[in-house]
């Protein structure tokens, strides 16, 4: 996906998705839709991607959902609602916030939720992804850049769809 976004741009890739209704999954149909939206067939795009040198996941991964989240209220504890995803089978809810680091800093995250889990990642395709399990506090040195924090908590009941929590994100220059 990252290759397609880099090579053809968001608008053209979104048109590709919008034009493919999923009713005919043949390669010939996908090639035709890609030619109309991207200007090349999927077969050609795939061959071009395969010819490129391998890259680490941090360089090709895109955290579109996470990095499109609202900006965090830095240095202020924020009451948050952790919301269950689309599936009732998911036993946890989450909330995501983004933030900018303008100079090398130490990130401090404090979370309040049932069995909190904190994930920190880079929106700039840097090789950083920290994932805690059951930890309410985290400190992490970060360089300049755009980041996200994803807080999840476990629902007490399978009937719950929302869980109230607290998320506090702070930065201290190093």
Buried (B, 14 or more C-beta within 10 A) or exposed (E): EBBBBEBBEEEBBEBBEEEBEEEEEEEEBBBBBBBEBBEBBBBBBBEEBEEEEEEEEBEBBEBEEBBEBEEBEBEEBBEBEBEBEEEEEEEBBBBBBBBEBEEEBBBBBBBBBBBBBBBBBBBEBBEBEBEBEEEBEBEBEBBEBEBBBBBBBBBEEEEBBEBEBBBBBBBEEE
